[in-house]
Amino acid sequence: MSDLSPASPPRAVVIGAGPAGLMAAEALAQRGLAVEVFDAMPSVGRKFLLAGVGGMNITHSEPYPQFVGRYAERQGEIDGLLRDFDAAALRQWIHGLGIETFVGTSGRVFPTDMKAAPLLRAWLKRLRDSGVVIHTRHRWLGWNADGSLRIAYPQGELQVNASAVVLALGGGSWGRLGSDGAWQPLLKDRAVDISALQPSNCGFEVEGWSALLKDKFAGAPLKNIALSVPGQSPRKGEFILTAQGVEGSLVYAWSAMVREAINRDGQATLLLDLLPDKAVDKIASALAKPRGSRSMAKHLHSQLGIDGVKAALLRELTDQATFADPAALARAIKALPITLVRTRPLDEAISSAGGVRFEGLDEGLMVKGMPGVFCAGEMLDWEAPTGGYLLTACFASGLRAGRAAADWLKTQS
């Protein structure tokens, strides 16, 4: 355990050891500051590591205008951060750790071995070599009356004096990995401007599937389909039918718009195209062919290859008259409405929307009215789809906060 008494040169403290916090620590150490990182979990980067289990998607290679557009209503603020550290800069930074990257067929960028752990190990070694001290099982509890930090650890509670603090505490999803949103009341008590945390990149619930659909097809993937919300162009991909509703990558891509529609109207609609590569008139012609004594279900299978979970969902969401009418059924196949009534719980979401609003921060991400306190990462009020966008903005915001904290400390000396 390091000496926790006030240090000289000025001590910078980072709360949270995910990508944003560790990047802030690196930026501070590069300016010659004594840096200590505190994290409540037994080890660092736990959400980062779990996100990389299926292949560490670190960023995306698409052109910058499209890339920054992924941040929707906060693209102006995120653009300001990415100008200092964009996807290309992130790749170069990773290469500096001795980890090579490649661009997949989807445009997503991965380490060559597809793993997060080697990257994190190399980074932690570099941080420790630069003098950064990392304390695990140390939970931040807020501030004492004298402005010192309250830190709980297995032996009790510490009083930590810091010249500058970077908060990188994550959002509210995957609480078991440390992002539990417990920081919200601590900052609200200081009148920090916070937007309520909500699920992002999440699944949704319907009013209730039939017992038959749940029993036979819960957990089944729907592949080679397209989804849209009314008024938007469809996106191709896949998703999963759950016992409660729908989830998966294609659902996540629409999650922000769907969530906001539910917030506004009490429900939202996803339009499912079961045959995105066939025009509606071709489908209608196929269904209009004589089927003799065969059922419509068998006719769908023989003419269009629709069976299994696709056929079951089509039957679930159409009435008897539509199912018996080839023209109406063709239209349903191209735009099958799924009515969603609520998000799945925040803790199940891949990420969260909401957090500390940019309007309450200066350009260096310092909290207005709280000199020397900076915020970074997913605890800020922004959201992005999966595909490397979340991580890229976390890294960029951590770099901005760390550099700004170092610059601010210079003005205080």
C-alpha positions as CSV (number, residue, x, y, z in Angstrom):
1,M,0.0,0.0,0.0
2,S,1.4,3.4,-1.0
3,D,1.7,6.4,1.3
4,L,-1.6,8.2,1.1
5,S,-0.5,11.4,2.8
6,P,-0.5,14.6,0.7
7,A,2.3,14.3,-2.0
8,S,4.6,16.6,-3.8
9,P,4.5,17.0,-6.8
10,P,0.7,17.4,-6.7
11,R,-1.1,14.1,-6.5
12,A,-3.8,13.3,-9.0
13,V,-6.3,10.6,-8.1
14,V,-8.4,8.7,-10.7
15,I,-11.5,6.9,-9.5
16,G,-12.3,3.9,-11.7
17,A,-9.9,1.6,-13.6
18,G,-11.7,1.0,-16.8
19,P,-10.5,2.3,-20.2
20,A,-11.4,6.0,-19.5
21,G,-9.8,6.0,-16.0
22,L,-6.6,4.2,-17.1
23,M,-6.3,6.6,-20.0
24,A,-6.7,9.6,-17.7
25,A,-4.0,8.1,-15.4
26,E,-1.6,7.7,-18.4
27,A,-2.2,11.3,-19.5
28,L,-1.5,12.6,-16.0
29,A,1.6,10.4,-15.5
30,Q,3.0,11.6,-18.9
31,R,2.9,15.2,-17.4
32,G,5.1,14.1,-14.5
33,L,2.3,13.9,-11.9
34,A,2.0,11.4,-9.1
35,V,-1.0,9.4,-10.0
36,E,-3.1,6.9,-7.9
37,V,-6.0,4.9,-9.3
38,F,-8.7,3.5,-7.0
39,D,-11.2,0.8,-8.2
40,A,-13.8,-0.9,-6.1
41,M,-13.4,-4.3,-7.9
42,P,-10.8,-7.0,-7.1
43,S,-9.1,-6.4,-10.5
44,V,-9.1,-3.7,-13.1
45,G,-10.8,-3.5,-16.5
46,R,-13.4,-6.2,-15.7
47,K,-16.1,-4.9,-18.1
48,F,-13.4,-4.3,-20.7
49,L,-12.2,-7.9,-20.4
50,L,-15.7,-9.4,-20.5
51,A,-16.6,-7.3,-23.6
52,G,-13.6,-8.9,-25.3
53,V,-14.6,-12.5,-24.6
54,G,-16.2,-12.9,-28.0
55,G,-13.6,-10.9,-29.8
56,M,-12.2,-7.5,-28.7
57,N,-13.8,-5.0,-31.0
58,I,-11.7,-2.0,-30.1
59,T,-12.9,0.6,-32.7
60,H,-14.3,1.0,-36.2
61,S,-12.6,1.9,-39.5
62,E,-15.5,3.7,-41.3
63,P,-14.9,7.3,-42.5
64,Y,-14.9,9.9,-39.8
65,P,-18.2,11.7,-40.8
66,Q,-20.1,8.4,-40.5
67,F,-18.1,7.4,-37.4
68,V,-18.9,10.6,-35.4
69,G,-22.5,10.5,-36.6
70,R,-23.0,7.3,-34.5
71,Y,-23.1,9.5,-31.4
72,A,-26.4,11.0,-32.5
73,E,-27.5,14.0,-30.4
74,R,-24.1,14.2,-28.6
75,Q,-22.0,14.0,-31.8
76,G,-21.0,17.6,-31.4
77,E,-19.5,17.0,-27.9
78,I,-17.9,13.7,-28.9
79,D,-16.5,15.2,-32.0
80,G,-14.6,17.6,-29.8
81,L,-13.0,14.7,-28.0
82,L,-12.3,12.5,-31.0
83,R,-10.4,15.4,-32.7
84,D,-7.7,14.7,-30.2
85,F,-7.9,10.9,-30.2
86,D,-9.9,9.3,-33.0
87,A,-10.1,5.7,-34.2
88,A,-6.8,5.9,-36.2
89,A,-5.0,7.4,-33.1
90,L,-6.4,4.7,-30.9
91,R,-5.1,2.0,-33.3
92,Q,-1.6,3.7,-33.2
93,W,-1.8,3.8,-29.5
94,I,-2.5,0.1,-29.3
95,H,0.3,-0.7,-31.7
96,G,2.6,1.3,-29.3
97,L,1.7,-1.4,-26.7
98,G,3.1,-4.1,-29.0
99,I,-0.4,-5.2,-30.0
100,E,-1.2,-5.4,-33.7
101,T,-4.7,-4.8,-35.1
102,F,-6.7,-5.7,-38.2
103,V,-9.9,-4.5,-39.9
104,G,-12.6,-7.2,-40.2
105,T,-15.0,-7.6,-43.1
106,S,-17.6,-5.5,-41.2
107,G,-15.1,-2.6,-40.8
108,R,-14.7,-3.3,-37.1
109,V,-11.2,-3.2,-35.7
110,F,-9.8,-6.0,-33.6
111,P,-6.4,-7.0,-32.0
112,T,-4.8,-9.7,-34.2
113,D,-5.4,-12.3,-31.5
114,M,-9.0,-11.0,-30.9
115,K,-8.3,-10.8,-27.1
116,A,-8.5,-8.0,-24.6
117,A,-6.3,-9.5,-21.9
118,P,-2.9,-9.2,-23.6
119,L,-3.7,-5.5,-24.4
120,L,-4.7,-4.8,-20.8
121,R,-1.6,-6.6,-19.4
122,A,0.7,-4.6,-21.6
123,W,-1.0,-1.3,-20.7
124,L,-0.9,-2.0,-17.0
125,K,2.8,-2.7,-17.2
126,R,3.4,0.6,-19.0
127,L,1.3,2.4,-16.4
128,R,3.1,0.9,-13.5
129,D,6.5,1.5,-15.1
130,S,5.5,5.2,-15.4
131,G,4.8,5.3,-11.6
132,V,1.0,4.9,-11.6
133,V,-0.1,3.2,-8.5
134,I,-3.3,1.1,-8.7
135,H,-5.4,0.2,-5.7
136,T,-8.1,-2.5,-6.1
137,R,-10.9,-3.2,-3.6
138,H,-11.0,0.5,-2.8
139,R,-14.5,2.0,-3.2
140,W,-15.0,5.8,-3.4
141,L,-17.7,7.0,-1.0
142,G,-17.6,10.7,-1.8
143,W,-16.0,13.6,0.0
144,N,-15.3,14.5,3.6
145,A,-16.2,18.0,4.9
146,D,-12.6,19.1,4.3
147,G,-12.7,18.1,0.6
148,S,-10.6,14.9,1.0
149,L,-11.9,11.7,-0.6
150,R,-13.5,9.0,1.4
151,I,-12.2,5.6,0.2
152,A,-13.5,2.3,1.8
153,Y,-11.1,-0.7,1.6
154,P,-11.1,-4.1,3.4
155,Q,-9.4,-2.8,6.5
156,G,-11.7,0.3,7.0
157,E,-11.8,3.7,5.5
158,L,-9.1,6.0,4.1
159,Q,-9.0,9.8,3.9
160,V,-7.2,10.7,0.7
161,N,-6.1,14.1,-0.2
162,A,-5.8,14.9,-3.9
163,S,-4.9,18.0,-5.9
164,A,-7.1,16.9,-8.8
165,V,-9.6,14.0,-9.2
166,V,-10.8,12.3,-12.4
167,L,-14.0,10.3,-11.9
168,A,-14.4,7.5,-14.4
169,L,-17.0,5.4,-12.7
170,G,-18.8,3.9,-15.7
171,G,-22.6,3.9,-16.3
172,G,-25.2,1.7,-14.8
173,S,-25.0,-1.6,-16.7
174,W,-23.3,-4.8,-15.7
175,G,-23.2,-3.8,-12.0
176,R,-21.4,-7.0,-11.1
177,L,-18.4,-5.8,-13.0
178,G,-18.3,-2.4,-11.2
179,S,-20.5,-0.1,-13.3
180,D,-23.3,0.1,-10.8
181,G,-24.2,3.8,-11.0
182,A,-23.6,4.2,-7.3
183,W,-21.9,7.6,-7.9
184,Q,-25.2,9.3,-8.9
185,P,-26.4,10.4,-5.4
186,L,-22.8,11.5,-4.5
187,L,-22.7,13.9,-7.4
188,K,-26.4,15.0,-7.1
189,D,-25.6,16.0,-3.5
190,R,-23.1,18.4,-5.0
191,A,-25.7,19.8,-7.5
192,V,-23.9,18.2,-10.5
193,D,-26.1,18.2,-13.6
194,I,-27.0,14.6,-14.2
195,S,-29.4,13.0,-16.7
196,A,-31.0,9.8,-15.4
197,L,-29.3,6.6,-16.5
198,Q,-31.2,4.4,-19.0
199,P,-30.5,1.2,-20.8
200,S,-28.7,1.5,-24.1
201,N,-27.8,-1.3,-26.5
202,C,-30.5,-3.4,-24.7
203,G,-33.2,-5.9,-25.2
204,F,-36.9,-5.1,-25.1
205,E,-40.1,-6.8,-23.9
206,V,-43.5,-7.4,-25.6
207,E,-46.8,-7.6,-23.7
208,G,-46.4,-11.4,-23.8
209,W,-45.6,-14.1,-26.4
210,S,-47.9,-17.1,-26.6
211,A,-46.9,-20.1,-24.5
212,L,-46.2,-22.0,-27.8
213,L,-43.8,-19.4,-29.1
214,K,-41.9,-19.1,-25.8
215,D,-41.7,-22.9,-25.2
216,K,-40.5,-23.7,-28.7
217,F,-38.5,-20.7,-29.8
218,A,-37.2,-18.7,-26.9
219,G,-33.5,-18.2,-27.5
220,A,-33.8,-18.9,-31.3
221,P,-31.9,-16.5,-33.6
222,L,-33.6,-14.9,-36.6
223,K,-31.0,-14.5,-39.3
224,N,-30.9,-12.9,-42.8
225,I,-33.6,-10.5,-41.8
226,A,-33.9,-6.7,-41.6
227,L,-35.3,-4.4,-38.9
228,S,-36.4,-0.8,-39.0
229,V,-38.5,1.7,-37.1
230,P,-41.3,3.5,-39.0
231,G,-39.8,6.2,-41.2
232,Q,-36.2,4.8,-41.2
233,S,-34.4,2.6,-43.7
234,P,-34.1,-1.0,-42.7
235,R,-30.8,-2.5,-41.4
236,K,-29.9,-6.1,-42.2
237,G,-28.5,-8.5,-39.6
238,E,-29.9,-10.8,-36.9
239,F,-31.5,-10.8,-33.5
240,I,-32.7,-13.3,-30.9
241,L,-36.3,-14.1,-29.8
242,T,-36.4,-14.2,-26.0
243,A,-39.1,-15.4,-23.6
244,Q,-39.8,-11.7,-22.9
245,G,-39.3,-10.1,-26.3
246,V,-36.3,-9.5,-28.5
247,E,-32.6,-8.8,-28.1
248,G,-29.3,-9.0,-30.1
249,S,-27.2,-6.8,-32.3
250,L,-29.8,-5.7,-34.7
251,V,-32.2,-4.7,-31.9
252,Y,-29.4,-2.9,-30.1
253,A,-28.8,-0.8,-33.3
254,W,-32.3,0.6,-32.9
255,S,-32.4,0.7,-29.1
256,A,-32.0,4.5,-28.6
257,M,-34.9,5.3,-30.9
258,V,-37.1,2.5,-29.5
259,R,-36.4,3.5,-25.9
260,E,-37.2,7.1,-26.5
261,A,-40.5,6.1,-28.3
262,I,-41.5,4.0,-25.3
263,N,-40.6,6.9,-23.0
264,R,-42.8,9.2,-25.1
265,D,-45.7,7.0,-26.2
266,G,-45.7,4.0,-23.9
267,Q,-44.8,1.7,-26.7
268,A,-42.7,1.4,-29.9
269,T,-42.8,-0.6,-33.1
270,L,-40.0,-2.5,-34.9
271,L,-40.8,-3.6,-38.4
272,L,-39.4,-7.0,-39.3
273,D,-38.6,-7.9,-42.9
274,L,-38.3,-11.7,-43.0
275,L,-37.1,-11.7,-46.6
276,P,-35.1,-8.5,-47.2
277,D,-33.7,-9.7,-50.5
278,K,-37.1,-10.3,-52.1
279,A,-39.5,-7.6,-53.3
280,V,-43.1,-7.7,-52.0
281,D,-44.5,-8.4,-55.5
282,K,-42.3,-11.4,-55.9
283,I,-43.3,-12.7,-52.5
284,A,-47.0,-12.2,-53.3
285,S,-46.6,-14.0,-56.7
286,A,-45.0,-17.0,-54.9
287,L,-47.7,-17.2,-52.3
288,A,-50.4,-16.9,-55.0
289,K,-49.3,-20.1,-56.7
290,P,-51.8,-23.0,-56.2
291,R,-51.1,-24.9,-53.0
292,G,-53.7,-27.6,-53.4
293,S,-54.3,-29.4,-50.1
294,R,-51.1,-28.0,-48.5
295,S,-51.4,-25.7,-45.5
296,M,-50.2,-22.1,-45.8
297,A,-47.4,-23.0,-43.4
298,K,-46.1,-25.7,-45.8
299,H,-46.7,-23.3,-48.7
300,L,-44.5,-20.7,-47.0
301,H,-41.8,-23.2,-46.6
302,S,-41.8,-24.6,-50.1
303,Q,-42.2,-21.3,-51.9
304,L,-40.1,-18.9,-49.7
305,G,-38.1,-21.0,-47.3
306,I,-39.9,-19.5,-44.3
307,D,-40.1,-22.0,-41.5
308,G,-39.0,-22.5,-37.9
309,V,-38.9,-19.4,-35.8
310,K,-39.6,-17.1,-38.7
311,A,-42.8,-19.0,-39.5
312,A,-43.8,-19.1,-35.9
313,L,-43.3,-15.4,-35.4
314,L,-45.2,-14.6,-38.6
315,R,-48.1,-16.6,-37.4
316,E,-47.9,-15.0,-33.9
317,L,-48.1,-11.5,-35.3
318,T,-50.7,-11.8,-38.0
319,D,-54.4,-12.5,-37.7
320,Q,-56.2,-15.3,-39.5
321,A,-57.5,-13.2,-42.4
322,T,-54.0,-11.8,-43.2
323,F,-52.4,-15.3,-43.0
324,A,-55.0,-16.6,-45.5
325,D,-54.6,-13.7,-48.0
326,P,-51.4,-14.0,-50.2
327,A,-51.2,-10.3,-50.9
328,A,-51.7,-9.3,-47.3
329,L,-49.3,-12.0,-46.0
330,A,-46.7,-10.8,-48.5
331,R,-46.9,-7.3,-47.0
332,A,-46.7,-8.7,-43.5
333,I,-43.6,-10.7,-44.4
334,K,-41.9,-7.4,-45.5
335,A,-43.0,-5.3,-42.5
336,L,-44.1,-7.5,-39.6
337,P,-44.8,-5.1,-36.7
338,I,-43.4,-6.1,-33.3
339,T,-44.8,-3.9,-30.5
340,L,-42.4,-3.3,-27.7
341,V,-43.6,-1.9,-24.3
342,R,-40.5,-1.7,-22.1
343,T,-36.7,-2.1,-22.0
344,R,-35.0,-4.9,-20.3
345,P,-33.5,-3.9,-16.9
346,L,-30.6,-1.5,-17.0
347,D,-28.2,-3.9,-15.4
348,E,-28.7,-6.3,-18.4
349,A,-27.9,-3.6,-21.0
350,I,-24.5,-3.5,-22.8
351,S,-24.2,0.2,-21.9
352,S,-26.2,3.0,-20.5
353,A,-27.5,6.4,-21.7
354,G,-27.6,9.4,-19.5
355,G,-25.1,10.6,-16.9
356,V,-23.2,13.8,-16.2
357,R,-24.4,16.3,-18.7
358,F,-21.9,18.1,-20.9
359,E,-23.7,21.3,-20.1
360,G,-22.4,21.0,-16.5
361,L,-18.8,20.6,-17.6
362,D,-16.2,22.8,-19.2
363,E,-14.2,21.8,-22.4
364,G,-11.7,19.9,-20.3
365,L,-14.6,17.9,-18.7
366,M,-14.1,19.6,-15.3
367,V,-17.3,19.9,-13.3
368,K,-18.5,23.5,-13.2
369,G,-18.6,24.7,-9.6
370,M,-16.2,21.9,-8.5
371,P,-12.7,23.0,-9.4
372,G,-10.3,20.1,-9.9
373,V,-13.0,17.5,-10.4
374,F,-13.2,16.0,-13.8
375,C,-15.4,13.3,-15.4
376,A,-14.8,10.8,-18.2
377,G,-16.1,7.7,-19.8
378,E,-19.5,6.1,-19.8
379,M,-20.6,8.2,-16.8
380,L,-20.9,11.1,-19.2
381,D,-24.3,11.8,-20.9
382,W,-23.8,10.1,-24.3
383,E,-24.5,6.8,-26.0
384,A,-23.4,4.9,-29.0
385,P,-24.1,1.6,-30.8
386,T,-21.8,-1.4,-30.4
387,G,-19.0,-1.7,-33.0
388,G,-16.1,0.0,-31.2
389,Y,-17.8,3.4,-30.8
390,L,-18.3,3.0,-27.0
391,L,-14.7,2.2,-26.3
392,T,-13.3,4.8,-28.6
393,A,-15.2,7.6,-26.9
394,C,-14.3,6.2,-23.5
395,F,-10.6,6.3,-24.4
396,A,-10.9,9.8,-25.9
397,S,-12.8,11.3,-22.9
398,G,-10.2,9.8,-20.5
399,L,-7.4,11.4,-22.4
400,R,-9.1,14.8,-22.5
401,A,-9.9,14.7,-18.8
402,G,-6.4,13.6,-17.8
403,R,-4.7,16.2,-19.9
404,A,-7.1,18.9,-18.7
405,A,-6.5,17.9,-15.1
406,A,-2.8,18.2,-15.6
407,D,-3.2,21.6,-17.3
408,W,-5.4,22.8,-14.4
409,L,-2.9,21.7,-11.8
410,K,-0.3,23.9,-13.5
411,T,-2.5,26.9,-13.0
412,Q,-2.7,26.2,-9.3
413,S,1.0,26.0,-8.6
